[in-house]
Amino acid sequence: MLFKGLKMNISIWMVGLALAAGALVIPVKASAGDTLIMNINREGTAGYAVGTTIAKTVSKYSSLRISGIPYSSPVAGFRDAAEGKCAIPYGSGVDLWQAFNAKGPYAQTPLKNKIYQGFYYFDANLFWITRADRDDIKSLTDINGKKVFPGKMGSGISEGFKYMLTALDIKMGKNVQMGYMDAANALKSGLVDVVGVYLVARAKAMPSWTQNIESQVKIKIIEPNEAEVKKLATELGKYGIGFEKLATPFKQDTGIKGKTTWMGVEWWGWHFGSEVKADDAYTYLKTIFSPEAQADFKKGHKFFRGITDPKFAREMQEKGISAVQGVPVHPGVAKYLKEVGLWRTEWKVGK
């Protein structure tokens, strides 16, 4: 259907092409009168820009009513989802893994109800940098005992960096907290030794704060050695994190061969509380990938590329769901994925 290449016969391929182009209209039915609260993330974030539009668009093209509410963090949204106050919480695979398994911020107060996997719309690709003149930092093991900025504490990004170090039994000397735009000066002055940075959209785009670092500081990427690569490839999947070698868009020489390096990959998107009706989750997802909604999304924020590029959309669902091992997919989402031929037998469906 929306995702190209799901079927080999030409007739199905032509239907998928028509859907992607917005030429074929499939009527969408929903539970009349339903209003679903959706966490659209904090104001000023990409999640907010995308989430606000999704909420309005699904309401426009289906009989579902989506009310977009900004939350201070994925944790707040997931907690409300477990209480039945938020139907569609926002977060990364790490957030979802922690919530489902009562880890991290949920260890002391586990959620009363489960949150199931929904759909993914973009990826964040995590790796480590230091100043180019730091000869004492040559591999990830050398981060041990150093002053580190691993992103803002409590965020899915910061948690992802934490698990990368945990997988290698590395301990930071100090977790230095600051605003993201302060990271360049902190690295330049020596306030921090190492910074955890991330790229998005399959490592093709840099957030503004990462661009700020590149413009002000001569840096090098801290690559994992062979033993570290093997360990991370084995361990990161336990925390809902992928691990891939991707190209970097840095203009300066960062000391890596071929401008590619190993990165932890977090997939971000919207998920569903276990109390959400299967029909509503199915309608929500089917509406997002309907030709009318797709046409609207293509006029919006650049991060809509994640769900308007059929190949990328397919890749995100396949890799995102597979990365968050052990967390079932919401029944309504599973129904849609099976309908478009994207379901894998090893994935689990929530009850």
C-alpha positions as YAML, in Angstrom:
chain: A
units: angstrom
residues:
- id: 1
  name: MET
  ca: [0.00, 0.00, 0.00]
- id: 2
  name: LEU
  ca: [1.87, 3.13, 1.13]
- id: 3
  name: PHE
  ca: [5.22, 1.39, 1.42]
- id: 4
  name: LYS
  ca: [6.78, 0.66, -1.99]
- id: 5
  name: GLY
  ca: [8.29, -2.73, -2.58]
- id: 6
  name: LEU
  ca: [6.13, -4.63, -0.11]
- id: 7
  name: LYS
  ca: [4.67, -6.83, -2.82]
- id: 8
  name: MET
  ca: [6.41, -8.26, -5.85]
- id: 9
  name: ASN
  ca: [3.53, -8.38, -8.27]
- id: 10
  name: ILE
  ca: [3.02, -5.35, -10.43]
- id: 11
  name: SER
  ca: [-0.62, -4.75, -9.56]
- id: 12
  name: ILE
  ca: [0.09, -4.28, -5.87]
- id: 13
  name: TRP
  ca: [3.08, -2.11, -6.69]
- id: 14
  name: MET
  ca: [0.90, 0.17, -8.81]
- id: 15
  name: VAL
  ca: [-1.59, 0.54, -5.95]
- id: 16
  name: GLY
  ca: [1.25, 1.51, -3.62]
- id: 17
  name: LEU
  ca: [2.50, 4.04, -6.14]
- id: 18
  name: ALA
  ca: [-0.93, 5.57, -6.45]
- id: 19
  name: LEU
  ca: [-1.29, 5.84, -2.69]
- id: 20
  name: ALA
  ca: [2.09, 7.49, -2.30]
- id: 21
  name: ALA
  ca: [1.14, 10.00, -4.95]
- id: 22
  name: GLY
  ca: [-2.19, 10.72, -3.29]
- id: 23
  name: ALA
  ca: [-4.15, 9.48, -6.31]
- id: 24
  name: LEU
  ca: [-6.16, 6.72, -4.67]
- id: 25
  name: VAL
  ca: [-8.64, 7.47, -1.91]
- id: 26
  name: ILE
  ca: [-9.41, 4.79, 0.68]
- id: 27
  name: PRO
  ca: [-12.32, 5.66, 2.96]
- id: 28
  name: VAL
  ca: [-11.42, 5.55, 6.64]
- id: 29
  name: LYS
  ca: [-13.92, 4.59, 9.30]
- id: 30
  name: ALA
  ca: [-13.49, 5.34, 12.98]
- id: 31
  name: SER
  ca: [-15.36, 5.14, 16.25]
- id: 32
  name: ALA
  ca: [-17.65, 8.15, 16.12]
- id: 33
  name: GLY
  ca: [-17.19, 10.63, 18.93]
- id: 34
  name: ASP
  ca: [-13.86, 9.30, 20.18]
- id: 35
  name: THR
  ca: [-11.39, 11.92, 21.40]
- id: 36
  name: LEU
  ca: [-7.83, 10.77, 21.93]
- id: 37
  name: ILE
  ca: [-5.28, 12.82, 23.87]
- id: 38
  name: MET
  ca: [-1.93, 12.91, 22.05]
- id: 39
  name: ASN
  ca: [1.38, 14.07, 23.54]
- id: 40
  name: ILE
  ca: [2.79, 16.46, 20.95]
- id: 41
  name: ASN
  ca: [6.02, 17.02, 22.92]
- id: 42
  name: ARG
  ca: [7.42, 20.33, 24.16]
- id: 43
  name: GLU
  ca: [6.91, 23.58, 22.26]
- id: 44
  name: GLY
  ca: [9.79, 24.44, 19.96]
- id: 45
  name: THR
  ca: [10.77, 20.83, 19.25]
- id: 46
  name: ALA
  ca: [10.44, 18.91, 15.99]
- id: 47
  name: GLY
  ca: [8.04, 16.57, 17.78]
- id: 48
  name: TYR
  ca: [5.80, 19.52, 18.59]
- id: 49
  name: ALA
  ca: [5.75, 20.77, 15.00]
- id: 50
  name: VAL
  ca: [5.00, 17.31, 13.61]
- id: 51
  name: GLY
  ca: [2.66, 16.23, 16.41]
- id: 52
  name: THR
  ca: [0.50, 19.33, 16.20]
- id: 53
  name: THR
  ca: [-0.02, 18.77, 12.47]
- id: 54
  name: ILE
  ca: [-0.71, 15.05, 12.88]
- id: 55
  name: ALA
  ca: [-3.36, 15.73, 15.53]
- id: 56
  name: LYS
  ca: [-5.14, 18.24, 13.31]
- id: 57
  name: THR
  ca: [-4.83, 16.14, 10.18]
- id: 58
  name: VAL
  ca: [-6.15, 12.90, 11.68]
- id: 59
  name: SER
  ca: [-9.10, 14.86, 13.09]
- id: 60
  name: LYS
  ca: [-9.67, 16.40, 9.67]
- id: 61
  name: TYR
  ca: [-9.68, 13.19, 7.65]
- id: 62
  name: SER
  ca: [-11.32, 10.71, 10.03]
- id: 63
  name: SER
  ca: [-14.13, 10.69, 12.57]
- id: 64
  name: LEU
  ca: [-11.54, 10.36, 15.34]
- id: 65
  name: ARG
  ca: [-10.89, 13.52, 17.31]
- id: 66
  name: ILE
  ca: [-7.28, 14.03, 18.39]
- id: 67
  name: SER
  ca: [-6.46, 16.63, 21.03]
- id: 68
  name: GLY
  ca: [-2.76, 17.52, 20.95]
- id: 69
  name: ILE
  ca: [-1.33, 18.36, 24.38]
- id: 70
  name: PRO
  ca: [2.34, 19.33, 24.97]
- id: 71
  name: TYR
  ca: [4.02, 17.42, 27.80]
- id: 72
  name: SER
  ca: [7.22, 18.27, 29.63]
- id: 73
  name: SER
  ca: [8.76, 14.87, 28.82]
- id: 74
  name: PRO
  ca: [7.99, 11.40, 27.45]
- id: 75
  name: VAL
  ca: [7.92, 10.16, 31.06]
- id: 76
  name: ALA
  ca: [5.01, 12.48, 31.88]
- id: 77
  name: GLY
  ca: [3.14, 11.38, 28.77]
- id: 78
  name: PHE
  ca: [3.76, 7.68, 29.41]
- id: 79
  name: ARG
  ca: [2.59, 8.00, 33.02]
- id: 80
  name: ASP
  ca: [-0.62, 9.68, 31.90]
- id: 81
  name: ALA
  ca: [-1.08, 7.01, 29.23]
- id: 82
  name: ALA
  ca: [-0.88, 4.29, 31.89]
- id: 83
  name: GLU
  ca: [-3.60, 6.16, 33.81]
- id: 84
  name: GLY
  ca: [-5.82, 6.43, 30.74]
- id: 85
  name: LYS
  ca: [-5.33, 10.20, 30.50]
- id: 86
  name: CYS
  ca: [-3.18, 10.19, 27.35]
- id: 87
  name: ALA
  ca: [-3.95, 7.74, 24.55]
- id: 88
  name: ILE
  ca: [-0.96, 8.45, 22.31]
- id: 89
  name: PRO
  ca: [2.28, 9.18, 24.22]
- id: 90
  name: TYR
  ca: [5.43, 10.37, 22.46]
- id: 91
  name: GLY
  ca: [8.90, 8.96, 22.98]
- id: 92
  name: SER
  ca: [11.89, 6.99, 21.76]
- id: 93
  name: GLY
  ca: [12.44, 3.26, 21.76]
- id: 94
  name: VAL
  ca: [14.49, 3.74, 24.92]
- id: 95
  name: ASP
  ca: [11.57, 5.51, 26.63]
- id: 96
  name: LEU
  ca: [9.23, 2.73, 25.56]
- id: 97
  name: TRP
  ca: [11.59, -0.03, 26.70]
- id: 98
  name: GLN
  ca: [12.02, 1.61, 30.10]
- id: 99
  name: ALA
  ca: [8.28, 2.13, 30.57]
- id: 100
  name: PHE
  ca: [7.40, -1.44, 29.57]
- id: 101
  name: ASN
  ca: [10.09, -3.04, 31.75]
- id: 102
  name: ALA
  ca: [9.91, -0.71, 34.78]
- id: 103
  name: LYS
  ca: [13.45, 0.55, 34.28]
- id: 104
  name: GLY
  ca: [15.04, 3.98, 34.65]
- id: 105
  name: PRO
  ca: [12.47, 6.56, 35.85]
- id: 106
  name: TYR
  ca: [9.85, 3.80, 36.21]
- id: 107
  name: ALA
  ca: [11.89, 1.50, 38.47]
- id: 108
  name: GLN
  ca: [10.42, 2.76, 41.74]
- id: 109
  name: THR
  ca: [6.89, 3.40, 40.44]
- id: 110
  name: PRO
  ca: [6.07, 0.98, 37.61]
- id: 111
  name: LEU
  ca: [3.20, 1.87, 35.27]
- id: 112
  name: LYS
  ca: [-0.16, 0.31, 36.07]
- id: 113
  name: ASN
  ca: [-0.92, -0.41, 32.41]
- id: 114
  name: LYS
  ca: [1.36, -1.19, 29.49]
- id: 115
  name: ILE
  ca: [2.32, 1.08, 26.61]
- id: 116
  name: TYR
  ca: [2.60, -0.69, 23.25]
- id: 117
  name: GLN
  ca: [4.61, 0.16, 20.16]
- id: 118
  name: GLY
  ca: [2.97, 2.52, 17.69]
- id: 119
  name: PHE
  ca: [4.71, 4.11, 14.71]
- id: 120
  name: TYR
  ca: [8.07, 5.81, 14.15]
- id: 121
  name: TYR
  ca: [8.65, 9.02, 12.23]
- id: 122
  name: PHE
  ca: [12.35, 9.82, 12.62]
- id: 123
  name: ASP
  ca: [15.63, 8.58, 14.04]
- id: 124
  name: ALA
  ca: [18.36, 10.05, 16.24]
- id: 125
  name: ASN
  ca: [21.88, 8.73, 15.72]
- id: 126
  name: LEU
  ca: [24.16, 8.89, 18.77]
- id: 127
  name: PHE
  ca: [27.97, 9.02, 18.98]
- id: 128
  name: TRP
  ca: [30.74, 10.73, 20.93]
- id: 129
  name: ILE
  ca: [33.13, 13.58, 20.14]
- id: 130
  name: THR
  ca: [36.04, 15.36, 21.82]
- id: 131
  name: ARG
  ca: [38.50, 18.06, 20.81]
- id: 132
  name: ALA
  ca: [40.83, 17.04, 17.99]
- id: 133
  name: ASP
  ca: [43.88, 17.75, 20.16]
- id: 134
  name: ARG
  ca: [42.89, 15.27, 22.91]
- id: 135
  name: ASP
  ca: [45.47, 12.52, 22.36]
- id: 136
  name: ASP
  ca: [44.39, 10.84, 25.61]
- id: 137
  name: ILE
  ca: [40.97, 9.93, 24.17]
- id: 138
  name: LYS
  ca: [41.27, 7.38, 21.36]
- id: 139
  name: SER
  ca: [38.44, 4.90, 22.01]
- id: 140
  name: LEU
  ca: [35.21, 4.79, 24.00]
- id: 141
  name: THR
  ca: [37.01, 3.15, 26.93]
- id: 142
  name: ASP
  ca: [38.98, 6.39, 27.33]
- id: 143
  name: ILE
  ca: [35.74, 8.18, 28.29]
- id: 144
  name: ASN
  ca: [36.00, 6.42, 31.64]
- id: 145
  name: GLY
  ca: [36.47, 9.01, 34.40]
- id: 146
  name: LYS
  ca: [36.16, 11.98, 32.04]
- id: 147
  name: LYS
  ca: [33.84, 14.99, 32.33]
- id: 148
  name: VAL
  ca: [30.96, 14.32, 29.94]
- id: 149
  name: PHE
  ca: [27.92, 16.11, 28.57]
- id: 150
  name: PRO
  ca: [25.60, 13.25, 27.47]
- id: 151
  name: GLY
  ca: [22.63, 15.48, 26.66]
- id: 152
  name: LYS
  ca: [20.00, 16.84, 29.02]
- id: 153
  name: MET
  ca: [19.29, 14.44, 31.88]
- id: 154
  name: GLY
  ca: [15.93, 12.68, 31.68]
- id: 155
  name: SER
  ca: [15.68, 12.86, 27.89]
- id: 156
  name: GLY
  ca: [15.56, 9.76, 25.71]
- id: 157
  name: ILE
  ca: [18.76, 10.98, 24.07]
- id: 158
  name: SER
  ca: [20.62, 11.19, 27.38]
- id: 159
  name: GLU
  ca: [19.31, 7.79, 28.44]
- id: 160
  name: GLY
  ca: [20.55, 6.33, 25.17]
- id: 161
  name: PHE
  ca: [24.05, 7.66, 25.77]
- id: 162
  name: LYS
  ca: [23.93, 6.31, 29.31]
- id: 163
  name: TYR
  ca: [23.13, 2.81, 28.04]
- id: 164
  name: MET
  ca: [25.95, 2.99, 25.49]
- id: 165
  name: LEU
  ca: [28.39, 3.50, 28.37]
- id: 166
  name: THR
  ca: [26.65, 0.93, 30.57]
- id: 167
  name: ALA
  ca: [27.03, -1.69, 27.83]
- id: 168
  name: LEU
  ca: [30.80, -1.15, 27.94]
- id: 169
  name: ASP
  ca: [31.08, -0.81, 31.74]
- id: 170
  name: ILE
  ca: [32.29, 2.77, 31.34]
- id: 171
  name: LYS
  ca: [31.64, 5.32, 34.07]
- id: 172
  name: MET
  ca: [31.69, 9.08, 33.57]
- id: 173
  name: GLY
  ca: [33.84, 11.06, 35.97]
- id: 174
  name: LYS
  ca: [31.18, 13.78, 36.01]
- id: 175
  name: ASN
  ca: [27.88, 14.27, 34.21]
- id: 176
  name: VAL
  ca: [28.10, 17.98, 33.31]
- id: 177
  name: GLN
  ca: [24.70, 19.53, 32.61]
- id: 178
  name: MET
  ca: [24.14, 22.66, 30.51]
- id: 179
  name: GLY
  ca: [22.06, 24.08, 27.71]
- id: 180
  name: TYR
  ca: [22.72, 22.43, 24.35]
- id: 181
  name: MET
  ca: [23.96, 25.66, 22.79]
- id: 182
  name: ASP
  ca: [26.56, 25.94, 25.59]
- id: 183
  name: ALA
  ca: [28.24, 22.68, 24.59]
- id: 184
  name: ALA
  ca: [30.61, 24.25, 22.05]
- id: 185
  name: ASN
  ca: [32.17, 26.65, 24.57]
- id: 186
  name: ALA
  ca: [32.29, 23.96, 27.24]
- id: 187
  name: LEU
  ca: [34.21, 21.64, 24.94]
- id: 188
  name: LYS
  ca: [36.51, 24.40, 23.75]
- id: 189
  name: SER
  ca: [37.32, 25.61, 27.30]
- id: 190
  name: GLY
  ca: [37.76, 22.15, 28.82]
- id: 191
  name: LEU
  ca: [34.69, 22.38, 31.05]
- id: 192
  name: VAL
  ca: [33.83, 19.03, 29.48]
- id: 193
  name: ASP
  ca: [36.12, 16.46, 27.89]
- id: 194
  name: VAL
  ca: [33.53, 14.58, 25.86]
- id: 195
  name: VAL
  ca: [30.16, 15.44, 24.34]
- id: 196
  name: GLY
  ca: [27.49, 12.99, 23.21]
- id: 197
  name: VAL
  ca: [26.08, 14.39, 19.97]
- id: 198
  name: TYR
  ca: [23.38, 13.17, 17.65]
- id: 199
  name: LEU
  ca: [22.35, 13.48, 14.03]
- id: 200
  name: VAL
  ca: [18.89, 12.84, 12.57]
- id: 201
  name: ALA
  ca: [17.30, 11.50, 9.37]
- id: 202
  name: ARG
  ca: [19.76, 8.62, 8.94]
- id: 203
  name: ALA
  ca: [22.60, 10.90, 10.08]
- id: 204
  name: LYS
  ca: [22.05, 13.30, 7.19]
- id: 205
  name: ALA
  ca: [21.06, 16.35, 9.26]
- id: 206
  name: MET
  ca: [22.57, 18.10, 12.29]
- id: 207
  name: PRO
  ca: [20.58, 19.86, 15.02]
- id: 208
  name: SER
  ca: [21.50, 23.52, 15.41]
- id: 209
  name: TRP
  ca: [23.58, 22.92, 18.56]
- id: 210
  name: THR
  ca: [25.70, 20.29, 16.79]
- id: 211
  name: GLN
  ca: [26.21, 22.72, 13.91]
- id: 212
  name: ASN
  ca: [27.33, 25.27, 16.50]
- id: 213
  name: ILE
  ca: [29.99, 22.87, 17.78]
- id: 214
  name: GLU
  ca: [31.33, 22.21, 14.30]
- id: 215
  name: SER
  ca: [31.55, 25.93, 13.53]
- id: 216
  name: GLN
  ca: [33.52, 26.71, 16.70]
- id: 217
  name: VAL
  ca: [35.60, 23.68, 17.65]
- id: 218
  name: LYS
  ca: [38.04, 21.41, 15.84]
- id: 219
  name: ILE
  ca: [36.70, 18.00, 16.84]
- id: 220
  name: LYS
  ca: [37.29, 14.31, 16.37]
- id: 221
  name: ILE
  ca: [34.79, 11.48, 16.58]
- id: 222
  name: ILE
  ca: [35.61, 8.90, 19.25]
- id: 223
  name: GLU
  ca: [35.18, 5.63, 17.40]
- id: 224
  name: PRO
  ca: [34.65, 2.33, 19.20]
- id: 225
  name: ASN
  ca: [37.44, -0.17, 18.69]
- id: 226
  name: GLU
  ca: [36.75, -3.65, 17.36]
- id: 227
  name: ALA
  ca: [36.01, -5.16, 20.78]
- id: 228
  name: GLU
  ca: [33.70, -2.26, 21.66]
- id: 229
  name: VAL
  ca: [31.82, -2.63, 18.38]
- id: 230
  name: LYS
  ca: [31.16, -6.30, 19.10]
- id: 231
  name: LYS
  ca: [29.97, -5.54, 22.64]
- id: 232
  name: LEU
  ca: [27.68, -2.68, 21.58]
- id: 233
  name: ALA
  ca: [26.19, -4.71, 18.72]
- id: 234
  name: THR
  ca: [25.25, -7.39, 21.25]
- id: 235
  name: GLU
  ca: [24.16, -5.23, 24.18]
- id: 236
  name: LEU
  ca: [22.35, -2.15, 22.84]
- id: 237
  name: GLY
  ca: [19.38, -4.13, 21.57]
- id: 238
  name: LYS
  ca: [18.54, -4.92, 25.20]
- id: 239
  name: TYR
  ca: [17.68, -1.25, 25.72]
- id: 240
  name: GLY
  ca: [15.68, -0.60, 22.56]
- id: 241
  name: ILE
  ca: [18.65, 0.92, 20.70]
- id: 242
  name: GLY
  ca: [19.87, 0.02, 17.23]
- id: 243
  name: PHE
  ca: [23.54, 0.05, 16.21]
- id: 244
  name: GLU
  ca: [24.62, 0.97, 12.69]
- id: 245
  name: LYS
  ca: [27.52, 2.43, 10.75]
- id: 246
  name: LEU
  ca: [26.37, 5.65, 9.06]
- id: 247
  name: ALA
  ca: [27.95, 8.49, 7.12]
- id: 248
  name: THR
  ca: [28.41, 11.85, 8.85]
- id: 249
  name: PRO
  ca: [27.74, 15.27, 7.28]
- id: 250
  name: PHE
  ca: [30.56, 17.13, 9.06]
- id: 251
  name: LYS
  ca: [32.48, 19.45, 6.74]
- id: 252
  name: GLN
  ca: [35.66, 19.35, 8.80]
- id: 253
  name: ASP
  ca: [37.94, 16.33, 9.07]
- id: 254
  name: THR
  ca: [36.81, 14.44, 12.19]
- id: 255
  name: GLY
  ca: [39.53, 11.80, 11.99]
- id: 256
  name: ILE
  ca: [37.43, 8.90, 10.73]
- id: 257
  name: LYS
  ca: [37.96, 6.89, 7.56]
- id: 258
  name: GLY
  ca: [35.36, 7.21, 4.83]
- id: 259
  name: LYS
  ca: [33.42, 9.71, 6.95]
- id: 260
  name: THR
  ca: [31.38, 6.86, 8.46]
- id: 261
  name: THR
  ca: [31.22, 5.77, 12.08]
- id: 262
  name: TRP
  ca: [29.26, 3.48, 14.37]
- id: 263
  name: MET
  ca: [26.23, 5.10, 16.00]
- id: 264
  name: GLY
  ca: [23.56, 4.07, 18.46]
- id: 265
  name: VAL
  ca: [20.19, 4.56, 16.75]
- id: 266
  name: GLU
  ca: [17.06, 5.62, 18.59]
- id: 267
  name: TRP
  ca: [13.74, 5.57, 16.77]
- id: 268
  name: TRP
  ca: [11.19, 8.19, 17.82]
- id: 269
  name: GLY
  ca: [7.45, 8.26, 17.38]
- id: 270
  name: TRP
  ca: [4.00, 7.92, 18.90]
- id: 271
  name: HIS
  ca: [2.81, 4.89, 20.80]
- id: 272
  name: PHE
  ca: [-0.49, 3.68, 22.28]
- id: 273
  name: GLY
  ca: [-1.72, 2.89, 25.75]
- id: 274
  name: SER
  ca: [-3.02, -0.67, 26.11]
- id: 275
  name: GLU
  ca: [-6.51, 0.70, 26.81]
- id: 276
  name: VAL
  ca: [-6.79, 2.35, 23.37]
- id: 277
  name: LYS
  ca: [-9.24, 0.50, 21.10]
- id: 278
  name: ALA
  ca: [-7.66, -1.49, 18.29]
- id: 279
  name: ASP
  ca: [-10.02, 0.14, 15.79]
- id: 280
  name: ASP
  ca: [-8.99, 3.62, 16.90]
- id: 281
  name: ALA
  ca: [-5.26, 2.92, 16.65]
- id: 282
  name: TYR
  ca: [-5.82, 1.31, 13.25]
- id: 283
  name: THR
  ca: [-7.81, 4.30, 12.03]
- id: 284
  name: TYR
  ca: [-5.24, 6.74, 13.37]
- id: 285
  name: LEU
  ca: [-2.40, 5.04, 11.49]
- id: 286
  name: LYS
  ca: [-4.37, 4.42, 8.31]
- id: 287
  name: THR
  ca: [-5.43, 8.07, 8.23]
- id: 288
  name: ILE
  ca: [-1.82, 9.25, 8.58]
- id: 289
  name: PHE
  ca: [-0.87, 7.21, 5.51]
- id: 290
  name: SER
  ca: [-3.97, 8.13, 3.49]
- id: 291
  name: PRO
  ca: [-3.36, 10.17, 0.32]
- id: 292
  name: GLU
  ca: [-5.18, 13.22, 1.70]
- id: 293
  name: ALA
  ca: [-3.09, 13.35, 4.88]
- id: 294
  name: GLN
  ca: [0.12, 12.64, 2.99]
- id: 295
  name: ALA
  ca: [-0.55, 15.56, 0.66]
- id: 296
  name: ASP
  ca: [-0.95, 17.87, 3.67]
- id: 297
  name: PHE
  ca: [2.16, 16.54, 5.41]
- id: 298
  name: LYS
  ca: [4.34, 17.19, 2.37]
- id: 299
  name: LYS
  ca: [3.63, 20.89, 2.83]
- id: 300
  name: GLY
  ca: [4.74, 20.84, 6.47]
- id: 301
  name: HIS
  ca: [7.85, 20.50, 8.65]
- id: 302
  name: LYS
  ca: [10.98, 18.92, 7.14]
- id: 303
  name: PHE
  ca: [10.73, 16.02, 9.59]
- id: 304
  name: PHE
  ca: [7.60, 14.84, 7.78]
- id: 305
  name: ARG
  ca: [9.98, 13.28, 5.31]
- id: 306
  name: GLY
  ca: [10.04, 10.31, 7.66]
- id: 307
  name: ILE
  ca: [6.43, 9.43, 6.86]
- id: 308
  name: THR
  ca: [6.06, 10.86, 3.36]
- id: 309
  name: ASP
  ca: [8.98, 9.00, 1.81]
- id: 310
  name: PRO
  ca: [7.62, 5.44, 1.32]
- id: 311
  name: LYS
  ca: [11.03, 3.76, 1.46]
- id: 312
  name: PHE
  ca: [12.09, 5.66, 4.58]
- id: 313
  name: ALA
  ca: [8.71, 5.09, 6.26]
- id: 314
  name: ARG
  ca: [9.00, 1.37, 5.72]
- id: 315
  name: GLU
  ca: [12.59, 1.30, 6.99]
- id: 316
  name: MET
  ca: [11.66, 3.20, 10.15]
- id: 317
  name: GLN
  ca: [8.87, 0.82, 11.10]
- id: 318
  name: GLU
  ca: [10.95, -2.28, 10.39]
- id: 319
  name: LYS
  ca: [14.01, -1.09, 12.30]
- id: 320
  name: GLY
  ca: [12.14, 0.76, 15.04]
- id: 321
  name: ILE
  ca: [9.88, -2.13, 16.00]
- id: 322
  name: SER
  ca: [12.71, -4.66, 15.74]
- id: 323
  name: ALA
  ca: [15.01, -2.52, 17.91]
- id: 324
  name: VAL
  ca: [12.62, -2.38, 20.87]
- id: 325
  name: GLN
  ca: [12.93, -6.04, 21.72]
- id: 326
  name: GLY
  ca: [10.20, -7.59, 23.84]
- id: 327
  name: VAL
  ca: [7.72, -4.69, 23.67]
- id: 328
  name: PRO
  ca: [4.57, -5.77, 21.78]
- id: 329
  name: VAL
  ca: [2.97, -3.78, 18.99]
- id: 330
  name: HIS
  ca: [-0.48, -2.32, 19.64]
- id: 331
  name: PRO
  ca: [-3.18, -4.57, 18.07]
- id: 332
  name: GLY
  ca: [-4.52, -1.73, 15.90]
- id: 333
  name: VAL
  ca: [-1.06, -0.91, 14.59]
- id: 334
  name: ALA
  ca: [-0.40, -4.60, 13.96]
- id: 335
  name: LYS
  ca: [-3.62, -4.82, 11.94]
- id: 336
  name: TYR
  ca: [-2.52, -1.95, 9.69]
- id: 337
  name: LEU
  ca: [1.02, -3.29, 9.24]
- id: 338
  name: LYS
  ca: [-0.34, -6.70, 8.28]
- id: 339
  name: GLU
  ca: [-2.73, -5.05, 5.85]
- id: 340
  name: VAL
  ca: [0.12, -3.32, 4.00]
- id: 341
  name: GLY
  ca: [2.36, -6.39, 4.09]
- id: 342
  name: LEU
  ca: [4.87, -5.01, 6.56]
- id: 343
  name: TRP
  ca: [4.37, -7.42, 9.44]
- id: 344
  name: ARG
  ca: [7.14, -9.74, 10.63]
- id: 345
  name: THR
  ca: [6.34, -13.04, 12.28]
- id: 346
  name: GLU
  ca: [8.83, -12.46, 15.11]
- id: 347
  name: TRP
  ca: [7.03, -9.31, 16.29]
- id: 348
  name: LYS
  ca: [4.54, -9.65, 19.14]
- id: 349
  name: VAL
  ca: [1.02, -8.21, 19.32]
- id: 350
  name: GLY
  ca: [-0.14, -6.67, 22.58]
- id: 351
  name: LYS
  ca: [-3.24, -8.00, 24.31]
...
